[in-house]
Each structure stands twice: as structure tokens, then as C-alpha cells.
């Protein structure tokens, strides 16, 4: 089955939601997947930042996590109405309110699962500011991620597809990941 045929089938489902912990590659994979399937791409954090004209870190600092999660949930409901799109959510989005139910009802949900050690390596190499991990060393990060994942895992695992991701350090790694995710989507739609 070609990418075009998969894209046509996904368009019948309207949306693909990528979920997973911060640093799992949702945005990187999401952009490439959307391009490959000729779909639009929305990063939920970017959507919120553009709407509020503030960074996620600024919203967290000014309003706190509880208020941010309310904003995030409203934004998720809004983008869940958009069709023919791959949506990358924030790492915590599936874990609050009825967000997983919204996503599962609105399209295909895919959890990009990554082990804590790999997540820590990716996050340490990232240039993005992540409010929940600011100031943590790699030695502090692994236990933090492990604990955090344990709390979030039940939400993540309610995704319709679970994809275990390995290293994504090269363009080839990313390309192969996107191809494998396309295969999972194809199998889901058969």
C-alpha cells in the first residue's frame, strides 16, 4: 500500500494524534509523517503559543500548571475539529481531563514509547526549554522521567497504537521511524 493510499484512508479517519513523553519525537516525526501522507501538521504547544503569544514556559510561570492544562485541553478540543491532520500533543496532554477520550474519539492515537535513558539523552541534547525539567542534570533526569512515566503510562497506553521508538539521531533513523509508523497506521486501517 502506498503512502497516498494510506493518506486517503487516514483522511477518512480525519486525524492522527501523536502522544508520548517530552523528547519522544512527536513533533519531529509528526512533521515528516504529515508530509509523507500529504496531511497538515499541528504541534499543540505551538498552537497554544501562537494563540496566547507566550511560550509554554511563560504560561507555566505566569499561570501555573493547573491553568496551563485547562488551556491545553481547550486547545486540544479546538484542533480536534480540524480535518486531514497529524497533531503532535504536549507530553502531559493525554493525562488530564478527558483528553485521551477526545483524541480516541476524534481520530487515531499513536503513543511513541521511548525508554527513560533515551528520553534523558534526547532532552539533555535538546535546545528547547521544558518547564518540568529546567535545571535538572542527566543523573536527576532519569529517575524523574521514570517516576513521571509511571504516572502517565496508563494514559499513554490507552492509545490505539503503541510504537516503540529506538534512537532517532540521524535523518535515516527518522525516515525509518516514519515508515514504520505508516505501516502501523496501515495495519490499523485494514
GROMACS elastic network, one bead per residue, 0.5 to 0.9 nm:
[ bonds ]
;  ai    aj funct       b0    kb
    1     4     6  0.81355   500
    1     5     6  0.62094   500
    1     6     6  0.68555   500
    1   183     6  0.89900   500
    1   186     6  0.78371   500
    2     5     6  0.52900   500
    2     6     6  0.63562   500
    2     7     6  0.85842   500
    3     6     6  0.50228   500
    3     7     6  0.59583   500
    3     8     6  0.85528   500
    3    36     6  0.66307   500
    3    37     6  0.56938   500
    3    38     6  0.85440   500
    3   182     6  0.75984   500
    4     8     6  0.61986   500
    4     9     6  0.87239   500
    4    36     6  0.83391   500
    4    37     6  0.63088   500
    4    38     6  0.76573   500
    5     8     6  0.50528   500
    5     9     6  0.63310   500
    5    10     6  0.86400   500
    5    37     6  0.87377   500
    6     9     6  0.51209   500
    6    10     6  0.60946   500
    6    11     6  0.85242   500
    6    37     6  0.70835   500
    6   182     6  0.75430   500
    6   183     6  0.88924   500
    6   185     6  0.76158   500
    6   186     6  0.60444   500
    6   189     6  0.82932   500
    7    10     6  0.50094   500
    7    11     6  0.60242   500
    7    12     6  0.86981   500
    7    34     6  0.89650   500
    7    36     6  0.83795   500
    7    38     6  0.66790   500
    7    39     6  0.73599   500
    7    84     6  0.86473   500
    8    11     6  0.51319   500
    8    12     6  0.66690   500
    8    37     6  0.83359   500
    9    12     6  0.52156   500
    9    13     6  0.68760   500
    9    14     6  0.87921   500
    9   186     6  0.83106   500
    9   189     6  0.70047   500
   10    14     6  0.60592   500
   10    15     6  0.69290   500
   10    16     6  0.76292   500
   10    37     6  0.85369   500
   10    84     6  0.74926   500
   10    85     6  0.89373   500
   10   107     6  0.86205   500
   10   108     6  0.83835   500
   10   185     6  0.80301   500
   10   186     6  0.86582   500
   10   189     6  0.77317   500
   11    15     6  0.70033   500
   11    39     6  0.81616   500
   11    83     6  0.74090   500
   11    84     6  0.51313   500
   11    85     6  0.80083   500
   12    15     6  0.85252   500
   12    84     6  0.82241   500
   13    16     6  0.79935   500
   13    83     6  0.85970   500
   13    84     6  0.81293   500
   13   106     6  0.78234   500
   13   107     6  0.55374   500
   13   108     6  0.71475   500
   13   189     6  0.89229   500
   14    81     6  0.89935   500
   14    82     6  0.78220   500
   14    85     6  0.67196   500
   14    86     6  0.89216   500
   14   106     6  0.75585   500
   14   107     6  0.61329   500
   14   108     6  0.85061   500
   15    80     6  0.76195   500
   15    81     6  0.89756   500
   15    82     6  0.77471   500
   15    83     6  0.60544   500
   15    84     6  0.56626   500
   15    85     6  0.50432   500
   15    86     6  0.58352   500
   15    87     6  0.72776   500
   15   103     6  0.87289   500
   15   106     6  0.67696   500
   15   108     6  0.62967   500
   15   109     6  0.85507   500
   16    84     6  0.83561   500
   16    85     6  0.64649   500
   16    87     6  0.60874   500
   16    88     6  0.85053   500
   16   103     6  0.85761   500
   16   106     6  0.86066   500
   16   107     6  0.56169   500
   16   109     6  0.59022   500
   16   110     6  0.73872   500
   17    30     6  0.88451   500
   17    85     6  0.85389   500
   17    86     6  0.59850   500
   17    88     6  0.59687   500
   17    89     6  0.70625   500
   17   103     6  0.67574   500
   17   104     6  0.84794   500
   17   106     6  0.89555   500
   17   107     6  0.70083   500
   17   108     6  0.60705   500
   17   110     6  0.61394   500
   17   111     6  0.84624   500
   18    26     6  0.58190   500
   18    27     6  0.82964   500
   18    29     6  0.87829   500
   18    30     6  0.70933   500
   18    86     6  0.74238   500
   18    87     6  0.60991   500
   18    89     6  0.62449   500
   18   108     6  0.85894   500
   18   109     6  0.60797   500
   18   110     6  0.50448   500
   18   111     6  0.60469   500
   18   112     6  0.70372   500
   19    24     6  0.85751   500
   19    26     6  0.66523   500
   19    87     6  0.87588   500
   19    88     6  0.65385   500
   19    89     6  0.57143   500
   19    90     6  0.73104   500
   19    91     6  0.65804   500
   19    92     6  0.87491   500
   19    93     6  0.80744   500
   19    94     6  0.71368   500
   19   109     6  0.71404   500
   19   110     6  0.60554   500
   19   112     6  0.62254   500
   19   113     6  0.87411   500
   19   156     6  0.69261   500
   19   159     6  0.80519   500
   20    23     6  0.82470   500
   20    24     6  0.60351   500
   20    25     6  0.82709   500
   20    26     6  0.70537   500
   20    89     6  0.79808   500
   20    90     6  0.78273   500
   20    91     6  0.53850   500
   20    92     6  0.81085   500
   20    94     6  0.83962   500
   20   110     6  0.83459   500
   20   111     6  0.53544   500
   20   112     6  0.51888   500
   20   113     6  0.62783   500
   20   114     6  0.81381   500
   20   156     6  0.64833   500
   21    24     6  0.55697   500
   21    25     6  0.86716   500
   21    26     6  0.86084   500
   21    90     6  0.78310   500
   21    92     6  0.73195   500
   21   111     6  0.89146   500
   21   112     6  0.78999   500
   21   113     6  0.76886   500
   21   114     6  0.78592   500
   21   119     6  0.79744   500
   21   145     6  0.86018   500
   21   148     6  0.89352   500
   21   149     6  0.73809   500
   21   152     6  0.84733   500
   21   156     6  0.86825   500
   22    25     6  0.77087   500
   22    26     6  0.81272   500
   22    90     6  0.70309   500
   22    92     6  0.82279   500
   22   119     6  0.76195   500
   22   123     6  0.77161   500
   22   130     6  0.82211   500
   23    26     6  0.75826   500
   23    27     6  0.89769   500
   23    91     6  0.84238   500
   23   114     6  0.86961   500
   23   118     6  0.88187   500
   23   119     6  0.56834   500
   23   120     6  0.79811   500
   23   121     6  0.89183   500
   23   122     6  0.58913   500
   23   123     6  0.56272   500
   23   126     6  0.80247   500
   24    27     6  0.85938   500
   24    91     6  0.86195   500
   24   112     6  0.62390   500
   24   113     6  0.69484   500
   24   114     6  0.60487   500
   24   118     6  0.86600   500
   24   119     6  0.64065   500
   24   122     6  0.79792   500
   24   123     6  0.89787   500
   24   165     6  0.77673   500
   25    28     6  0.52293   500
   25    29     6  0.57354   500
   25    30     6  0.79112   500
   25   112     6  0.75358   500
   25   122     6  0.89607   500
   25   165     6  0.86962   500
   25   168     6  0.79338   500
   25   174     6  0.89569   500
   26    29     6  0.53827   500
   26    30     6  0.55508   500
   26    31     6  0.84642   500
   26    43     6  0.86300   500
   26    87     6  0.87181   500
   26    88     6  0.55239   500
   26    89     6  0.74553   500
   26    90     6  0.85494   500
   26    91     6  0.89089   500
   26   111     6  0.89354   500
   26   112     6  0.71375   500
   27    31     6  0.60774   500
   27    32     6  0.86403   500
   27    41     6  0.89753   500
   27    42     6  0.86566   500
   27    43     6  0.64706   500
   27    87     6  0.84772   500
   27    88     6  0.56576   500
   27    89     6  0.82543   500
   28    31     6  0.56296   500
   28    32     6  0.66759   500
   28    33     6  0.87103   500
   28   174     6  0.78975   500
   29    32     6  0.52761   500
   29    33     6  0.58592   500
   29    34     6  0.84211   500
   29    88     6  0.88616   500
   29   174     6  0.66965   500
   29   175     6  0.84370   500
   29   177     6  0.74624   500
   29   178     6  0.62530   500
   30    33     6  0.50261   500
   30    34     6  0.59304   500
   30    35     6  0.84626   500
   30    41     6  0.68580   500
   30    42     6  0.83309   500
   30    43     6  0.82314   500
   30    86     6  0.62766   500
   30    87     6  0.70470   500
   30    88     6  0.61970   500
   30   178     6  0.83378   500
   31    34     6  0.52687   500
   31    35     6  0.62456   500
   31    36     6  0.86471   500
   31    40     6  0.84438   500
   31    41     6  0.60067   500
   31    42     6  0.82962   500
   31    43     6  0.87438   500
   31    86     6  0.78776   500
   31    88     6  0.87214   500
   32    35     6  0.51157   500
   32    36     6  0.60702   500
   32    37     6  0.85931   500
   32   174     6  0.81728   500
   32   175     6  0.78193   500
   32   178     6  0.68863   500
   33    36     6  0.50509   500
   33    37     6  0.61243   500
   33    38     6  0.83963   500
   33    39     6  0.81993   500
   33    41     6  0.86635   500
   33    86     6  0.75925   500
   33   175     6  0.89507   500
   33   178     6  0.57002   500
   33   179     6  0.82339   500
   33   181     6  0.81256   500
   33   182     6  0.76486   500
   34    37     6  0.51761   500
   34    38     6  0.58151   500
   34    40     6  0.58468   500
   34    41     6  0.57407   500
   34    85     6  0.70348   500
   34    86     6  0.57095   500
   34    87     6  0.89007   500
   35    39     6  0.61705   500
   35    40     6  0.74446   500
   35    41     6  0.80576   500
   36    39     6  0.77848   500
   36   178     6  0.82967   500
   36   179     6  0.89671   500
   36   182     6  0.89445   500
   37    40     6  0.88538   500
   37   182     6  0.85324   500
   38    84     6  0.86195   500
   38    85     6  0.88912   500
   39    83     6  0.89450   500
   39    84     6  0.54760   500
   39    85     6  0.51285   500
   39    86     6  0.66621   500
   40    83     6  0.85425   500
   40    84     6  0.63558   500
   40    86     6  0.62314   500
   40    87     6  0.85243   500
   41    84     6  0.87970   500
   41    85     6  0.54975   500
   41    87     6  0.59338   500
   41    88     6  0.78465   500
   42    45     6  0.87248   500
   42    46     6  0.76286   500
   42    47     6  0.69772   500
   42    79     6  0.80142   500
   42    85     6  0.71368   500
   42    86     6  0.63598   500
   42    88     6  0.62884   500
   42    89     6  0.85725   500
   43    46     6  0.52690   500
   43    47     6  0.61569   500
   43    48     6  0.87631   500
   43    86     6  0.85032   500
   43    87     6  0.58166   500
   43    89     6  0.62776   500
   43    90     6  0.80364   500
   44    48     6  0.62493   500
   44    49     6  0.86203   500
   44    72     6  0.77939   500
   44    75     6  0.72979   500
   44    76     6  0.70395   500
   44    79     6  0.79290   500
   44    87     6  0.67866   500
   44    88     6  0.59415   500
   44    89     6  0.50417   500
   44    90     6  0.64186   500
   45    48     6  0.51404   500
   45    49     6  0.61364   500
   45    50     6  0.86082   500
   45    55     6  0.84896   500
   45    56     6  0.69218   500
   45    72     6  0.79629   500
   45    88     6  0.82746   500
   45    89     6  0.69383   500
   45    90     6  0.60961   500
   46    50     6  0.60147   500
   46    51     6  0.84390   500
   46    55     6  0.83796   500
   46    56     6  0.85420   500
   47    50     6  0.53094   500
   47    51     6  0.61959   500
   47    52     6  0.87037   500
   47    75     6  0.75688   500
   47    79     6  0.86505   500
   48    51     6  0.50927   500
   48    52     6  0.60628   500
   48    53     6  0.80193   500
   48    54     6  0.81945   500
   48    55     6  0.82879   500
   48    56     6  0.77338   500
   48    71     6  0.77652   500
   48    72     6  0.70805   500
   48    75     6  0.66544   500
   49    52     6  0.52890   500
   49    53     6  0.53157   500
   49    54     6  0.51467   500
   49    55     6  0.52590   500
   49    56     6  0.63721   500
   49    59     6  0.86634   500
   50    53     6  0.50369   500
   50    54     6  0.72042   500
   50    55     6  0.84313   500
   51    54     6  0.81375   500
   52    55     6  0.81560   500
   52    59     6  0.85133   500
   54    57     6  0.80600   500
   54    58     6  0.59687   500
   54    59     6  0.64740   500
   55    58     6  0.50818   500
   55    59     6  0.63316   500
   55    60     6  0.86126   500
   56    59     6  0.50842   500
   56    60     6  0.61168   500
   56    61     6  0.85525   500
   56    68     6  0.81554   500
   56   129     6  0.88838   500
   56   130     6  0.83073   500
   56   131     6  0.77269   500
   57    60     6  0.50702   500
   57    61     6  0.60773   500
   57    62     6  0.85603   500
   57   129     6  0.72207   500
   57   130     6  0.69922   500
   57   131     6  0.54124   500
   57   132     6  0.89989   500
   58    61     6  0.50047   500
   58    62     6  0.59606   500
   58    63     6  0.82629   500
   58   131     6  0.88878   500
   59    62     6  0.52011   500
   59    63     6  0.56530   500
   59    64     6  0.70428   500
   59    65     6  0.82778   500
   59    67     6  0.85042   500
   59    68     6  0.64749   500
   60    63     6  0.54905   500
   60    65     6  0.54370   500
   60    66     6  0.86022   500
   60    67     6  0.80007   500
   60    68     6  0.61540   500
   60   131     6  0.71556   500
   61    64     6  0.57547   500
   61    65     6  0.82251   500
   61   131     6  0.83805   500
   63    66     6  0.77669   500
   63    67     6  0.57469   500
   63    68     6  0.66643   500
   64    67     6  0.57457   500
   64    68     6  0.62885   500
   64    69     6  0.88169   500
   65    69     6  0.60762   500
   65    70     6  0.87381   500
   66    69     6  0.52469   500
   66    70     6  0.66164   500
   66    71     6  0.89501   500
   67    70     6  0.51422   500
   67    71     6  0.63898   500
   67    72     6  0.86189   500
   68    71     6  0.50416   500
   68    72     6  0.60351   500
   68    73     6  0.85773   500
   69    73     6  0.60581   500
   69    74     6  0.86190   500
   69    92     6  0.82058   500
   69    93     6  0.73090   500
   69    96     6  0.70491   500
   69    97     6  0.85773   500
   70    73     6  0.51260   500
   70    74     6  0.63077   500
   70    75     6  0.86256   500
   70    96     6  0.85928   500
   70    97     6  0.84124   500
   71    74     6  0.52401   500
   71    75     6  0.61957   500
   71    76     6  0.86161   500
   72    75     6  0.50497   500
   72    76     6  0.60738   500
   72    77     6  0.86797   500
   72    90     6  0.84516   500
   72    93     6  0.68454   500
   73    77     6  0.62954   500
   73    78     6  0.86516   500
   73    93     6  0.71171   500
   73    96     6  0.77236   500
   73    97     6  0.73934   500
   73    98     6  0.83980   500
   73    99     6  0.65463   500
   74    77     6  0.51868   500
   74    78     6  0.63274   500
   74    79     6  0.88898   500
   75    79     6  0.62497   500
   75    80     6  0.84547   500
   76    79     6  0.52516   500
   76    80     6  0.59498   500
   76    81     6  0.88950   500
   76    89     6  0.80962   500
   76    93     6  0.81797   500
   76    99     6  0.74480   500
   76   102     6  0.82764   500
   76   103     6  0.82848   500
   77    80     6  0.50718   500
   77    81     6  0.69482   500
   77    99     6  0.81295   500
   77   102     6  0.72398   500
   77   103     6  0.85804   500
   78    81     6  0.57272   500
   78    82     6  0.75300   500
   79    82     6  0.52796   500
   79    83     6  0.85759   500
   79    87     6  0.79526   500
   80    83     6  0.78041   500
   80    87     6  0.86030   500
   80   102     6  0.76554   500
   80   103     6  0.70787   500
   80   106     6  0.62075   500
   80   107     6  0.82734   500
   81   106     6  0.78650   500
   82    85     6  0.69447   500
   83    86     6  0.89884   500
   89    92     6  0.80276   500
   89    93     6  0.61881   500
   89    94     6  0.78848   500
   90    93     6  0.53009   500
   90    94     6  0.80773   500
   91    94     6  0.72843   500
   91    95     6  0.84085   500
   92    95     6  0.54655   500
   92    96     6  0.71712   500
   92   152     6  0.77761   500
   93    96     6  0.60908   500
   93    97     6  0.87753   500
   93    99     6  0.66654   500
   93   100     6  0.81007   500
   94    97     6  0.81889   500
   94    98     6  0.79490   500
   94    99     6  0.52825   500
   94   100     6  0.50015   500
   94   101     6  0.86759   500
   94   103     6  0.83526   500
   94   152     6  0.82583   500
   94   155     6  0.60959   500
   94   156     6  0.67715   500
   95    98     6  0.81009   500
   95    99     6  0.70309   500
   95   100     6  0.72504   500
   95   151     6  0.88282   500
   95   152     6  0.62380   500
   95   153     6  0.88940   500
   95   154     6  0.85476   500
   95   155     6  0.56312   500
   95   156     6  0.77470   500
   96    99     6  0.61071   500
   96   100     6  0.81006   500
   96   155     6  0.88758   500
   97   100     6  0.82021   500
   98   101     6  0.53581   500
   98   102     6  0.63113   500
   98   103     6  0.88638   500
   99   102     6  0.50320   500
   99   103     6  0.62594   500
   99   104     6  0.86049   500
  100   103     6  0.51021   500
  100   104     6  0.59698   500
  100   105     6  0.84083   500
  100   109     6  0.84556   500
  100   155     6  0.69948   500
  100   156     6  0.82903   500
  100   158     6  0.74687   500
  100   159     6  0.76834   500
  101   104     6  0.51267   500
  101   105     6  0.60081   500
  101   106     6  0.84358   500
  101   158     6  0.89700   500
  102   105     6  0.52921   500
  102   106     6  0.60671   500
  102   107     6  0.87192   500
  103   106     6  0.50406   500
  103   107     6  0.60612   500
  103   108     6  0.73557   500
  103   109     6  0.65373   500
  103   159     6  0.87828   500
  104   107     6  0.56784   500
  104   108     6  0.61665   500
  104   109     6  0.59444   500
  104   158     6  0.85082   500
  104   159     6  0.71159   500
  104   160     6  0.73158   500
  105   108     6  0.81122   500
  106   109     6  0.89290   500
  108   159     6  0.79605   500
  108   160     6  0.64433   500
  108   161     6  0.78291   500
  108   185     6  0.82230   500
  108   188     6  0.86526   500
  109   158     6  0.85232   500
  109   160     6  0.52710   500
  109   161     6  0.62941   500
  109   162     6  0.85967   500
  110   156     6  0.86046   500
  110   159     6  0.55558   500
  110   160     6  0.60854   500
  110   162     6  0.57146   500
  110   163     6  0.69699   500
  110   181     6  0.86131   500
  110   185     6  0.87026   500
  111   156     6  0.59901   500
  111   157     6  0.70631   500
  111   158     6  0.85297   500
  111   159     6  0.58575   500
  111   160     6  0.79475   500
  111   161     6  0.62159   500
  111   163     6  0.59717   500
  111   164     6  0.81803   500
  112   156     6  0.86767   500
  112   161     6  0.87136   500
  112   162     6  0.63397   500
  112   163     6  0.50489   500
  112   164     6  0.59744   500
  112   165     6  0.62516   500
  113   156     6  0.84689   500
  113   162     6  0.68385   500
  113   163     6  0.58783   500
  113   165     6  0.58153   500
  113   166     6  0.87820   500
  114   117     6  0.84153   500
  114   118     6  0.65971   500
  114   119     6  0.63616   500
  114   163     6  0.87428   500
  114   164     6  0.61242   500
  114   165     6  0.54109   500
  114   166     6  0.67872   500
  114   167     6  0.88095   500
  115   118     6  0.55560   500
  115   119     6  0.63011   500
  115   120     6  0.87922   500
  115   146     6  0.84854   500
  115   164     6  0.86483   500
  115   165     6  0.83463   500
  115   166     6  0.83235   500
  116   120     6  0.60471   500
  116   121     6  0.86025   500
  116   141     6  0.86027   500
  116   142     6  0.58474   500
  116   143     6  0.80981   500
  116   144     6  0.89206   500
  116   145     6  0.58570   500
  116   146     6  0.57873   500
  116   149     6  0.80600   500
  117   120     6  0.51560   500
  117   121     6  0.63158   500
  117   122     6  0.87314   500
  117   141     6  0.87472   500
  117   142     6  0.59960   500
  117   145     6  0.85587   500
  117   146     6  0.87462   500
  118   121     6  0.50794   500
  118   122     6  0.61807   500
  118   123     6  0.85582   500
  118   166     6  0.78717   500
  118   167     6  0.72209   500
  119   122     6  0.51112   500
  119   123     6  0.60257   500
  119   124     6  0.85001   500
  119   141     6  0.89952   500
  119   142     6  0.80867   500
  119   145     6  0.78138   500
  120   123     6  0.51076   500
  120   124     6  0.60127   500
  120   125     6  0.85412   500
  120   138     6  0.63342   500
  120   139     6  0.88582   500
  120   141     6  0.60087   500
  120   142     6  0.58489   500
  120   145     6  0.74682   500
  121   124     6  0.52363   500
  121   125     6  0.62703   500
  121   126     6  0.86390   500
  121   138     6  0.74997   500
  121   142     6  0.89962   500
  122   125     6  0.51811   500
  122   126     6  0.60751   500
  122   167     6  0.89859   500
  122   168     6  0.88835   500
  122   169     6  0.88955   500
  123   127     6  0.81233   500
  123   128     6  0.81987   500
  123   130     6  0.86142   500
  123   133     6  0.89144   500
  123   138     6  0.88149   500
  123   141     6  0.88522   500
  124   127     6  0.80808   500
  124   137     6  0.80641   500
  124   138     6  0.67685   500
  124   141     6  0.87535   500
  126   129     6  0.81693   500
  129   133     6  0.82863   500
  129   134     6  0.70152   500
  130   133     6  0.56932   500
  130   134     6  0.61037   500
  131   134     6  0.55561   500
  133   136     6  0.56488   500
  133   137     6  0.88437   500
  133   141     6  0.73995   500
  133   144     6  0.84880   500
  134   137     6  0.89575   500
  136   139     6  0.79604   500
  136   140     6  0.57227   500
  136   141     6  0.59291   500
  136   144     6  0.89939   500
  137   140     6  0.51550   500
  137   141     6  0.59467   500
  137   142     6  0.89493   500
  138   142     6  0.64405   500
  139   142     6  0.60635   500
  139   143     6  0.75710   500
  140   143     6  0.60146   500
  140   144     6  0.63193   500
  140   145     6  0.87925   500
  141   145     6  0.59517   500
  141   146     6  0.84453   500
  142   145     6  0.51952   500
  142   146     6  0.60613   500
  142   147     6  0.86102   500
  143   147     6  0.60864   500
  143   148     6  0.84237   500
  144   147     6  0.52893   500
  144   148     6  0.60330   500
  144   149     6  0.84838   500
  145   149     6  0.58177   500
  145   150     6  0.84002   500
  146   149     6  0.52216   500
  146   150     6  0.62486   500
  146   151     6  0.88898   500
  147   150     6  0.51913   500
  147   151     6  0.66267   500
  147   152     6  0.89324   500
  148   151     6  0.52302   500
  148   152     6  0.63222   500
  148   153     6  0.84840   500
  149   153     6  0.55014   500
  150   153     6  0.53821   500
  150   154     6  0.79223   500
  151   154     6  0.72470   500
  151   155     6  0.85213   500
  152   155     6  0.55700   500
  152   156     6  0.63371   500
  152   157     6  0.86808   500
  153   157     6  0.58469   500
  153   158     6  0.86068   500
  154   157     6  0.52082   500
  154   158     6  0.65442   500
  155   158     6  0.54199   500
  155   159     6  0.75859   500
  156   159     6  0.58520   500
  156   162     6  0.84238   500
  157   160     6  0.80517   500
  157   161     6  0.84064   500
  157   162     6  0.70529   500
  158   161     6  0.84811   500
  158   162     6  0.88240   500
  159   162     6  0.65841   500
  160   188     6  0.83171   500
  161   184     6  0.72497   500
  161   185     6  0.79490   500
  161   188     6  0.77667   500
  162   184     6  0.87841   500
  163   180     6  0.85725   500
  163   181     6  0.71869   500
  163   184     6  0.79878   500
  165   168     6  0.78868   500
  165   177     6  0.73700   500
  166   173     6  0.85910   500
  166   177     6  0.86139   500
  167   170     6  0.85238   500
  167   173     6  0.70637   500
  167   174     6  0.88109   500
  168   171     6  0.77535   500
  168   172     6  0.82678   500
  168   174     6  0.56346   500
  168   177     6  0.79401   500
  169   172     6  0.83174   500
  169   173     6  0.63568   500
  169   174     6  0.75725   500
  170   173     6  0.51006   500
  170   174     6  0.64980   500
  170   175     6  0.86623   500
  171   174     6  0.51090   500
  171   175     6  0.60839   500
  171   176     6  0.86074   500
  172   176     6  0.61033   500
  172   177     6  0.84918   500
  173   176     6  0.52276   500
  173   177     6  0.61419   500
  173   178     6  0.86972   500
  174   177     6  0.50067   500
  174   178     6  0.61939   500
  174   179     6  0.86264   500
  175   178     6  0.52099   500
  175   179     6  0.62661   500
  175   180     6  0.87002   500
  176   179     6  0.50325   500
  176   180     6  0.61411   500
  176   181     6  0.85808   500
  177   180     6  0.51173   500
  177   181     6  0.61438   500
  177   182     6  0.85698   500
  178   181     6  0.50633   500
  178   182     6  0.61229   500
  178   183     6  0.86485   500
  179   182     6  0.50501   500
  179   183     6  0.63365   500
  179   184     6  0.88179   500
  180   183     6  0.50060   500
  180   184     6  0.63830   500
  180   185     6  0.87318   500
  181   185     6  0.61937   500
  181   186     6  0.85162   500
  182   185     6  0.50216   500
  182   186     6  0.60589   500
  182   187     6  0.85982   500
  183   187     6  0.61775   500
  183   188     6  0.85801   500
  184   187     6  0.51214   500
  184   188     6  0.61634   500
  184   189     6  0.86909   500
  185   189     6  0.62211   500
  185   190     6  0.87832   500
  186   189     6  0.51962   500
  186   190     6  0.63727   500
  187   190     6  0.53040   500
